[in-house]
Amino acid sequence: MSKVIIQECKNYDLETVIEKINAAVEILGGWDKFVKPQDKVLLKVNLIGPKSSESAAVTHAEFVRAMVRILKGRNCIVWIGDSSGGAIAGIAPTAQSFKVAGYERVAEEEGAEIKNFDREGVIPVQPESRCEETMHIAKPMFDADVVINLPKLKTHSAQIFSGAVKNVFGCIPGLKKAKYHKMAPDSGDFGQIICDIHKATKIQLHIMDGILAMQGEGPTAGGIYQAGKILISEDPLALDVVAAKMVGIDVEEVPILETARKRNLGESWLKNITLAGHYEQVPRLAGFKLPKRFRGAKKRNSKALIKVIDFFSTHPRIDANKCKKCNMCVESCPVQAIDKDTKRIDYDTCIDCMCCHELCMFKAVELKNDNKAAGLISGFLRK
């Protein structure tokens, strides 16, 4: 039976965060179970792009500092690593993202080392799902003695929810991510790729930064929600099941998590998950806003119905008044559906992966509902 620890933590006060994390790890067996002196420990953060820690789009820098301080105190060698999404002028903005998020400063002040996955080389692995012949994963994931996953509690405009399971996508370096979005535009198929990464790597511990969460149109354009939670587990799926339930989502409503359930990535049934820490039952985050694409299970007639309605009703559109012409959306589109000059989207080519919405740092890509089309289809299917 998997165990998930939920700790109440209202802010990023360093000593408080350290205390809460240490107390949670003690419930799981203590730090000696996971690390030993001189271990090279990789902290796999959520660094989606050049966003500040206060944006709730990335793992907060002070949360990362707390982890570094804990591990350095146990005489570990600490790495902070990830690869950001998107491209500007043909280059992934990972180096800039480390600076903007504050990780570079934390590493310098605390004696950790930055591992930019775009520059560290890759290890070829054979994916279990055989989505392609060879998958290339960032080398630090294999060079480290211990890998600790530090996801952010966030909604996701395309995938509904982003947590411990999805956070490993950053292990695919640089612009190769776009290839996988093109190869697997369906969320369930994309989940196969995510599961392949988990199966190929060995992540010992998952510690979710849910102090500041992102609600609404995440993972970058949503609003900030003061959730005040830290979640810890050895099981990424169990952690996400609990975290998703906190915001009002069931596992079967998140295609990636449903795929993870089928792939036996971890425990997916809430009744089989033991909760500890400050909560013995899943706390609910009142008023937490979910993405436009999400429909509660009680409102569904079938998965096929909602898939059809969503296809016709929600599309990304670029607001010219907010656009800064950085071309992140253009260069990050896996199917080249966005015109560089006009920023018009060719919806015949668009695969609704929402990369443009996810990666725009200026919130210029909005999700618009075609209510007329959705209404016609919904009405037709009710007959």
N, C-alpha and C positions, 0 to 999 in steps of 0.2 A: 504493500500500500504506500503510495507516494505521500509526502508531507510538504505542505506549503506554510511558511511562516509569514504572518502579516504583522508588521510593526507600525504603530502610530508614530508619525514624525512630522511635525507641523512646518518645519523650515530647514534650511541648509546650514544651521549652526554646526560647525565642524565636530565639536566634541559630542554633540547630541547624535549626529549621524553615525559617528564611530561607535558610540554606546549601543545604539539600536541594532546596527549590523552585527556587532560582536555578540550581543545577546541572542540574536536569531541564529547565528552560526553555532553557538553553544548548544542550542536545542537540537541541531542537526548532527551533533557529535564533536563540535569544537574544531578550531582551525587546524589542529594537528592531523585531523582526518583528511584535510585537503592539501595542505602545503607543508613543506619542511624548509629549514634554512638553506639558502643558496639556490632554491628553485627559481627558475625563470618563469615568472607569472605574467601572462598576457591578459590585460583587461580589454575585452572586445566591447568597445563603446558603441553608442548609436550616434553617428556623426553624418547625418544625411546630407548636409551642405553647410555653407558658411553662415550659420545662424548662431546667435548668442545663446548662452545658457539660460537666460531669463525668458527666451522665446517659448520654452517647453517643447521645442522640436528636437533637441539633442539631450543626451545624458548630461546632467548639470555638472559643471566643472568642479564644484565643491563636493559633489557626490563622488566624483573620480578622485579628488584629493583625499577624501576620507579613506577610500579603498587603498590608495597608494600608501598613506600613513600607516594603516593597519599592517599591510604586507611588508613594508620597509622595517616596521617594528619587529617583525618576525624574521628579519635578515634575508628577505627574498629580493631578487632582482626583478624590478617591475617594468613592464612594457605597456604602453597605451597605444592601441592600434585600431585602424578601420580604413575603409575606402569610401569616400563620399559618392553620391550619385551625380549624374549629369555631366555636362561638358560646357566649357566656355573657351572659345577659340581653339577647339579641338583638344583641350586639356581638362581632366577631371580636377575639380577645385579642392581636392583633399588637403593639400598643404595650407591653403588659405583657411579652410574650415578648422584645422587644428588651432590656428591663431584666433579666429573669431570666437570660437567656443570657449577659449581660455585654457585648453589643454596644454598648449605649448608652455604657457606660464607656469601651470601646475607642475609639469614635468621638470622644468628648470628649478623651481623652488623646492621640490620634494625629492629630487634625485632619481626621477624615473626617466625612461627613454621612449621617445615617440617612434612608432612603427607605422610609417605611411605604406599601406598595403600596395599602393600603386608603384612603389619603388623597391619592394623587398623581394621580388621574384615570386614564382608560383611552384606548386607541386601538382603534377598531373595525377588524377585519380579516376577510377572507373565508376561512374554512377550506377547505383543499384537499379534505378528505374529505366536506365538506358535511354534517357532523353536525348543523349548524344554519345558518341564513342568515348570522349575524354572530357573531363571537367577540370578546370585549372583553378586551384584555390590558393590564396595568399600563403606564402611559405611560413610566416611567423606562427600560423595556427598549428604547425607541426614542429617548429623549432622550440616552442615553449614547453616547459615541463607541465605546466598547469594553465588551462584557459578558463577564465571567468567571464561570463556573458553579462553585460550591463545594459539591458534594454531600457527603453523609456515607455511609460504607460501612455499610449496614444491611439486615437482613431486613425483610420486610413480611408481616403475617399474611394479607392478602388478595392482594397482588400478588407474593408470594414474595421479591422482591428490590427494593430501592430504591437507585438510584444517580444517575448523571449524566443519564440519559434522563428519569426520572420527576421529578427535582428541579424541572423547569420548571413543574410544576402550581401552584406558589406564585405564578406570574405572573398567575393568575386571582385578582382581588381578593376579599377578604372572603367573604361568604356565597354568592357565585355558584358556589363550588366544589361545594356540595351539589347544585346544579342539574345539574352534569355527572355526578355519581355516580348521580343518579336517571335521567338520560337514557341513561347507558351503564353499567349494572350489570355487564355482561359485561366481563371483563378485557381481552379482545381489542378490543372496541369502545372501551373506555376508553383503550387504547393509541393509537387513532386520534386522540383529542383531544390526547393528549400529543404525538404527531407533528405535529399541526397547529400547536401552539405553537412547536415547534422550527422548522418550515418558515416560520413567520411572523416569527420573530425571527432575529437574527444573533449567535450566541454564539461568540466567537473561541477560547475556551480553557476546558478543563474540568480542575479540580484537586480531586481527591477527598481528603477528610480520612478516612484509614483508620488513624489512629494508635490511637484508641479506636474500635472498631466496636461495632455492636449485633447480637447474635445472638438466636436463639429467636423469641419473639413480638414482633418489631419492628412498627412503627417507633418506638413509645414504651414499650411494656411488656416489652421483651426484656431480656436481660442484657448486661453489658459484656464485651467480648472485647478483650484487648490484642493487636491485629493488628500495630501498628508499621509501617504502610505509608502512603506518599503515592503516588497515581497521577495522572499528568498526560497529557492527550492533546488534540489538536484535534478528535478524533472521539468524540462521546459514546457511541455504540454500541460502538465498539471498546473504550473504557475499561470499559464495563459488562460486556462479554463476558469481559474479563480478570479484573475484580473478582469477577464471579459464579463464574468457574471457580476462583478462589482459595478460595471457601467451599464448593465442591462442586456447583455448579449449572451446567447447560448452557443456552445461550441459548434453545433451543426449550422449556425448562421454565418460562420466564417469559413469560406472554402479552404483556405490554407490549413486551418485547424482540423477541419473534417478530413482532409487528406492525411494530416499527421496522425489522426486517430486510426485511419485505415492502414497506415504504414507502421503502426505500433511504436510511434516515437516516444510515447509515455502514457501516463494514465489520463484518460479523457472523461471519465465518469466522476462527477462531483461526489457521489455517494462513497466512492472508493478513495477519496483524498482526505487525509487528516489535516485539519487546520490547527495551528498553534501560534504562540506569541500573544498578541493583544486580542485576538479574535478566535472564537471556536466555531463561528458561523460567518458566512460571507457577508461583509458589510456592503450596503448599497450606497452609491454616490448619488445623492439626490440632485435632480436637475441637470445631470450630465447630458450634454447634447451629442447625438449620434450623427453620422454622415447622412446626407440626403439620399444616398443610394440604399441605405439600410431600411429594411422593412421588418418589423417584428414578426415572429413566427405565427402569432395569433391572427395577423392580418393577411397571411398567405393562404391562397387556395392550393398552390403547388409551387415547387421550385421553378418549374418550367414557366409558369405564369409570370412570376416576378422577374425572371431573367428576360422574358420578352418585353415586359413593360419598361424595365430599366434600360434595355438596349435602345428603345425609341425615345425615352423620356429625359435622359441625362447625358449631356455632352460637355466637353470642355470648350470654353470660349475665352478669347484673349481680350481684355479690356485695354484699349489703346491709351486711355488716360493714365493707367497705372504702369503700362509697359515701359521699361527702361532701355529696351533694345539691346540687352546683353546677349540675346540669342541662345540662352540656356535651353529654352523650350525647343528651338529649332534643331540644335545640335544633339539634344538628348532624345528626340523622337525616334524610336526604333524603326519606324517605317517611313520617315521623311514626309510626314503629312502636313507640315507647317511651312508656309511660304516665308522665306527669310525677310523679304521687304515689306509685305503687307501684313504678315502674321495671321493670315487667314488659314483656317484648318480645312483640309480636304477630308470631309467626313466619309467619303467613299473609300479612302485609304486608311483613315483612323481606325485603330483597333481598340479604342477605349481603355488603354492600359493606364491612363491618367498620369503618365510620367511627366507631362508638361505641367500639370497641376501640382504634382508632388514636388517637383524640383524648382519651380519658380520661387526665387527668394524675395520677390516683391509683391506676392499675392495678386499678380495680374491675370492669372488664369483662373477663371471662375467656372463653376459647374452650374449649367442652366438646364432647367426642366422644360421640355416641350410638352406642356400640359395638355394641349389639344390632342396630340398623337397618343399620349398615355391614356387619356380619357376614352378615346375611340377604341383602343385595344382592350382596355379593361372592361368597357361596356360590352364589347363584342363577346369577350370570353365569359362574361357572366350570363349570357343568354343560353 
